[in-house]
Amino acid sequence: MTEAQRQTVLIVEDDEGNRLLLRRFLENERYQVIEACDGPSALHLLGSHPPDLVVLDLGLPGLDGLDVLRRVRRNSGVPILVLTGTDREPSKLECFAAGADDYVVKPYSLPELGARLEALQRRGQPKPPPERFAYGDLVVDAAAARVQVGDKVIALRPKELMLLAFLAASPGRVISRAELLEHVWGSTASWQEPSTVTEHVRRIRQKLGHRPGDCWFIETIRGLGYRFAVVVPPPSEADRFG
């Protein structure tokens, strides 16, 4: 493998000993390694020397790991493996909702971390989201500002369309109200009530024909936010036995 073919990993870790251990291991695994010891330095390197993979510790000075993760996900699909000291379920969900691709709890096995990075490397960077999505009977054409369910054209207001398109671009990913406020409204919870998102979701569901108790298209994840999730209808009796 030539120097140009080697994958570059950015290690973001404030503990110098852990960072050195990771660097030696990854260089031994034939990666090129660049390092950052805090959040602002990590964001600078991501802009000036874009890596192929990122190993990101959550407990960082200057800007914590979750904030770094959210900022990176605004314009980059680089695979990110998160390191954290807790195995609590809410913390895991928060990481994945913010855009993490994988999650390792300290203390961790270096061979396991290496195997997870290899898996992320094989997956590669996700493609930029398309402007047109089709899920079952639902078609969202953000470029043409058009939404259809079957043959019916759904009249959505601009913010409703932007919200639906943003959720549909990442099916299965839990997205917080704060992230939706930031990306759809260009605002924050300190300037605008998160209930704005809740109300717009309610209107979208109503216009798309959402039935109470059904998570078709937009699912509420209590305490975390929303997830775009198309539920396939159960087979009819004729399909089941025919």
ZAMARGU-4260 file (C-alpha; in steps of 0.2 Angstrom, whole numbers, plus 5000, padded with zeros to 4 digits):
<rodrens>
0) 5000/5000/5000 | 5007/5017/4995 | 5007/5032/5006 | 4993/5040/4995 | 4982/5024/4997
5) 4983/5025/5016 | 4967/5031/5025 | 4969/5046/5036 | 4961/5045/5054 | 4958/5060/5064
10) 4960/5056/5083 | 4951/5069/5094 | 4956/5065/5112 | 4961/5077/5126 | 4971/5064/5136
15) 4989/5064/5129 | 4992/5046/5135 | 4977/5039/5127 | 4980/5049/5111 | 4998/5042/5110
20) 4992/5024/5112 | 4979/5026/5099 | 4991/5034/5087 | 5004/5020/5089 | 4990/5007/5086
25) 4983/5015/5071 | 5000/5019/5063 | 5004/5000/5066 | 4988/4996/5057 | 4994/5006/5042
30) 4983/5022/5044 | 4990/5040/5043 | 4985/5049/5059 | 4982/5067/5063 | 4977/5073/5080
35) 4967/5086/5090 | 4966/5088/5108 | 4950/5099/5109 | 4934/5103/5100 | 4940/5119/5091
40) 4956/5111/5085 | 4946/5096/5078 | 4935/5107/5068 | 4950/5117/5061 | 4958/5101/5055
45) 4942/5094/5048 | 4941/5109/5037 | 4960/5111/5032 | 4965/5092/5031 | 4949/5082/5029
50) 4951/5064/5035 | 4944/5048/5029 | 4939/5043/5047 | 4937/5051/5064 | 4939/5044/5081
55) 4930/5057/5093 | 4931/5057/5112 | 4915/5065/5120 | 4924/5073/5135 | 4933/5087/5126
60) 4938/5105/5132 | 4933/5120/5123 | 4919/5112/5114 | 4912/5095/5119 | 4911/5080/5107
65) 4893/5080/5104 | 4894/5098/5099 | 4908/5094/5087 | 4898/5079/5080 | 4883/5090/5076
70) 4894/5104/5068 | 4903/5091/5057 | 4887/5084/5052 | 4881/5100/5045 | 4891/5098/5029
75) 4901/5082/5030 | 4897/5063/5030 | 4914/5057/5036 | 4913/5041/5046 | 4914/5045/5065
80) 4917/5033/5079 | 4913/5040/5096 | 4923/5036/5112 | 4914/5038/5128 | 4915/5033/5147
85) 4897/5028/5148 | 4886/5014/5142 | 4870/5022/5146 | 4856/5019/5133 | 4851/5038/5133
90) 4869/5043/5129 | 4870/5030/5115 | 4854/5036/5107 | 4860/5055/5109 | 4876/5050/5100
95) 4867/5041/5085 | 4854/5055/5084 | 4868/5068/5082 | 4876/5058/5068 | 4888/5045/5075
100) 4892/5030/5065 | 4898/5019/5079 | 4901/5020/5097 | 4914/5012/5109 | 4914/5013/5128
105) 4930/5015/5138 | 4940/5005/5142 | 4940/4997/5125 | 4950/4984/5116 | 4961/4991/5103
110) 4959/4977/5091 | 4940/4979/5092 | 4942/4998/5089 | 4952/4993/5073 | 4939/4981/5067
115) 4925/4994/5069 | 4936/5007/5059 | 4939/4994/5045 | 4920/4992/5044 | 4917/5010/5043
120) 4930/5012/5030 | 4922/4998/5020 | 4905/5008/5021 | 4913/5024/5015 | 4906/5041/5016
125) 4887/5042/5012 | 4882/5051/4996 | 4875/5068/4998 | 4856/5067/5001 | 4846/5068/4985
130) 4832/5081/4982 | 4819/5069/4978 | 4813/5054/4989 | 4801/5041/4986 | 4795/5030/5000
135) 4780/5019/4996 | 4766/5030/4990 | 4775/5046/4997 | 4785/5056/4985 | 4795/5072/4991
140) 4802/5082/4978 | 4811/5096/4987 | 4818/5104/4971 | 4801/5106/4963 | 4793/5110/4980
145) 4780/5096/4977 | 4774/5082/4989 | 4762/5068/4984 | 4754/5053/4992 | 4748/5042/4978
150) 4740/5053/4965 | 4736/5066/4978 | 4746/5082/4978 | 4749/5088/4996 | 4749/5107/4999
155) 4763/5110/5012 | 4769/5127/5017 | 4788/5131/5014 | 4794/5127/5032 | 4783/5111/5032
160) 4791/5105/5016 | 4809/5109/5022 | 4805/5100/5038 | 4798/5084/5029 | 4813/5084/5017
165) 4826/5086/5030 | 4818/5071/5040 | 4816/5061/5024 | 4835/5063/5019 | 4840/5053/5034
170) 4827/5039/5036 | 4829/5030/5053 | 4840/5043/5061 | 4833/5051/5076 | 4834/5070/5075
175) 4831/5082/5089 | 4820/5097/5090 | 4836/5108/5092 | 4844/5101/5077 | 4828/5104/5067
180) 4827/5122/5073 | 4845/5124/5068 | 4844/5117/5050 | 4826/5121/5045 | 4823/5138/5054
185) 4841/5143/5056 | 4837/5146/5074 | 4840/5139/5092 | 4829/5135/5107 | 4835/5151/5115
190) 4827/5161/5102 | 4812/5150/5096 | 4801/5138/5106 | 4804/5120/5101 | 4785/5118/5101
195) 4787/5126/5084 | 4794/5110/5078 | 4780/5100/5087 | 4766/5110/5079 | 4774/5109/5061
200) 4775/5090/5063 | 4757/5089/5068 | 4752/5099/5053 | 4762/5088/5041 | 4755/5072/5049
205) 4737/5079/5047 | 4740/5084/5028 | 4749/5067/5024 | 4734/5057/5032 | 4743/5052/5048
210) 4732/5042/5060 | 4733/5044/5079 | 4744/5030/5086 | 4752/5027/5069 | 4771/5031/5066
215) 4769/5031/5047 | 4782/5043/5040 | 4786/5053/5055 | 4788/5044/5072 | 4790/5053/5089
220) 4804/5047/5099 | 4800/5052/5117 | 4813/5064/5125 | 4824/5064/5109 | 4815/5070/5094
225) 4808/5063/5078 | 4813/5049/5065 | 4807/5047/5048 | 4801/5029/5047 | 4790/5022/5034
230) 4779/5007/5041 | 4775/4994/5028 | 4756/4990/5029 | 4753/4972/5035 | 4749/4960/5020
235) 4731/4958/5016 | 4722/4941/5019 | 4723/4937/5000 | 4742/4941/5000 | 4745/4931/5016
240) 4736/4915/5010 | 4736/4917/4991
</rodrens>
